[in-house]
Amino acid sequence: MALAQTTRMEHDLVGDKKVPADAYVGVHTVRAVVNFAITGSTIAQFPDLIASLAAVKRAAGAGKP
């Protein structure tokens, strides 16, 4: 009996990379997780940023009916 494959090989311009077989993500996401540290911070920890983004969206939509 053959064992189930746990990874699949995906290819991009950088080369080949193993991706978990059951993952809904691709090679680009796997590379990003390896290259960029995950901080554990959420956007909810930055209420001023949320308010600022909302103000920009409000201003951008102000001229529309």
Secondary structure, DSSP 8 states (H G I E B T S, - for coil): ------EEEEE-SS-EEEEETT-S--HHHHHHHHHS------GGG-HHHHHHHHHHHHHHTTT--
